[in-house]
């Protein structure tokens, strides 16, 4: 059975994130790879709102909200009401989160090096293919592409039916 694009992408992510998470665990830490975009965003600008984190990290707001909640639960981040609007939360690294940064920087460097080596083994660098795919999908969504394909396929079916009834 041929696996679809989504299945292959999820499997690729499992292979990548699973290996990263396993190296963290081997070092005695239960830090999750999904925390990294949030950590990096906060290292650039702290405090930040969830919306600012999502924008800086290149993830959806629901994903940022969920990840921030997990990180607050793990004691890596704190969340407090904004000064002018209590509904808007300001997110900061806790002392525990900040203490983890030097350890993370070493692992991030090793991960980046491994990614560069993987890119060198592939017919086209994965990082470039992913950037190109993201750009293409930001230009025209996959939903719009599906709608166009359905329309094209339906026209082909109608044309084939007309020809078969002649």
GINORKA-V183497 format. One line per field, one symbol per residue. ss: DSSP state (H for helix, E for strand, - for the rest). psi: psi as a letter, one per 30 degrees, with the letter a starting at -180 (. if undefined). burial: 1 if it has 9 or more other C-alpha atoms within 8 Angstrom, else 0. Layout:
BEGIN
ss->???
psi->???
burial->???
END
This chain:
BEGIN
ss->----HHHHHHHHHHHHHHHHHHHHHH------HHHHHHHHHHHH---E-HHHHHHHH---HHHHHHHHHHHHH---EEEEE-------EEEEE-HHHHHHHHHHHHHHHHHHHHHHHHHHH----HHHHHHHHHHHHHH--HHHHHHHHHHHHHHHHHHHHHHH--
psi->kkkleeeeeeeeeeeeeeeeeeeeefggkgkkeffeeeeeeffejkllleeeeeeefhlleeeeeeeeeeeeefgfllklklefjffkkkklkleeeeffeeeeeeeeeeeeeeeeeeefflekkeeeeeeeeeeeffejleeeeeeeeeeeeeeeeeeeeeeff.
burial->0000000100001000110110011000000000100101110001011110111010001011101100110011111011000000111111011100000000000010000001100000110010000001100010001000000000000000000000
END
